[in-house]
Amino acid sequence: MKVSLGGGEFRVLLAVVRLTYGWRKKTAQISSRQITRATGLSVRHVKRTLGALIDAGLLLRERSGRRNVLG
């Protein structure tokens, strides 16, 4: 299966990889603000892009209490 990513999607995906596997974790609690700081994108754009990446099956989201965990 071939997936084509836009520039913003690629930046968000790389930021999540850096904030998880870069710290030798498989999952992490990552806020939209953290991804915003890492990518330079707006919070609104980050949230929309995260949803698209999750829908595409490139990221997983789990609930941990009130927070989301990405991996």
Secondary structure, DSSP 4 states (H G I P E B T S, - for coil): ------HHHHHHHHHHHHHHGGGT-S-B---HHHHHHHH---HHHHHHHHHHHHHTTSS-EEEETTEEEE-
